[in-house]
Amino acid sequence: MSHYRWADVQNEQINSAIARRFITGDSVTVGRFELKQGGVVPTHAHANEQISMVLSGVLRFTIDGKDTIVRAGEVMQIPGNAAHGVEVLEDTVVVDVFSPVRQDWIDKTDTYFKR
C-alpha cells in the first residue's frame, strides 16, 4: 500500500500549456494534468485503455475523427489503440487512468507531445 499527495508528486512540465504528475501501481497508471487554454495534445494512440475524468475546465476530445466536448464532472473512456487528441478549451485539470501501466511515461519515450 502507498499513500500519495499530488502536491508531493514530481511535476513534469511537458510544454508551456501542459503539466503532468503521475503515479504507477502494479497494473495501472494515474496521471493528473494541468492544461492551459489553447493547449493541444496531438493525435496519438497507445495500447492502454484510458479513462479521463475532467475535474475542472473543458476539453475537446477527437477520437477516431469524432469530436466530443467533455466538461467538469464528466468522464471520457478511450479504448486501447484508438487514435485520439485533445484541444484545451478552458484551463483544465483532468485525471487520467490507464491500464496497463504507461511504460512509455516511465521510460520517457512518449514523444507525441513534441509533434
HUVENSUL-V68856 format. One record per residue. N is the residue number from 1. SS is DSSP state (2 for helix, 1 for strand, 0 for the rest). OMEGA is omega in whole degrees, 0 to 359 (none if undefined). BURIAL is 1 if it has 16 or more other C-alpha atoms within 10 Angstrom, else 0. Layout:
BEGIN
n=<N/N>
ss=<SS/SS>
omega=<OMEGA/OMEGA>
burial=<BURIAL/BURIAL>
END
This chain:
BEGIN
n=<1/2/3/4/5/6/7/8/9/10/11/12/13/14/15/16/17/18/19/20/21/22/23/24/25/26/27/28/29/30/31/32/33/34/35/36/37/38/39/40/41/42/43/44/45/46/47/48/49/50/51/52/53/54/55/56/57/58/59/60/61/62/63/64/65/66/67/68/69/70/71/72/73/74/75/76/77/78/79/80/81/82/83/84/85/86/87/88/89/90/91/92/93/94/95/96/97/98/99/100/101/102/103/104/105/106/107/108/109/110/111/112/113/114/115>
ss=<0/0/0/0/0/2/2/2/0/0/0/1/1/1/1/0/0/1/1/1/1/1/1/1/0/0/0/0/1/1/1/1/1/1/1/0/0/0/0/1/1/1/1/1/0/0/0/0/1/1/1/1/1/1/1/1/0/1/1/1/1/1/1/0/0/1/1/1/1/1/1/0/0/0/1/1/1/1/0/0/0/0/0/1/1/1/1/1/0/0/0/1/1/1/1/1/1/1/1/0/0/0/2/2/2/2/2/0/0/0/2/2/2/2/0>
omega=<178/178/182/166/181/182/180/180/183/178/179/178/184/174/186/184/188/174/185/168/177/173/183/173/180/185/178/170/176/179/175/182/168/188/179/179/181/179/181/166/184/178/181/176/176/183/185/166/184/171/181/180/181/180/176/178/184/177/169/175/170/184/183/176/181/180/174/176/181/184/178/180/180/185/176/175/181/179/174/177/176/176/182/176/184/170/182/184/174/173/191/166/181/174/180/176/183/172/357/181/176/180/179/175/180/182/182/179/179/188/185/177/184/180/none>
burial=<0/0/0/0/0/0/0/0/0/0/0/0/0/0/0/0/1/1/1/1/1/1/1/1/0/0/0/1/1/1/1/1/1/1/1/1/1/0/1/1/1/1/1/1/1/0/0/1/1/1/1/1/1/1/1/1/1/1/1/1/1/1/1/0/0/0/0/0/0/1/1/0/0/0/1/1/0/1/1/0/0/1/1/1/1/1/1/1/1/1/1/1/1/1/1/1/1/1/1/1/1/1/0/0/0/0/0/0/0/0/0/0/0/0/0>
END
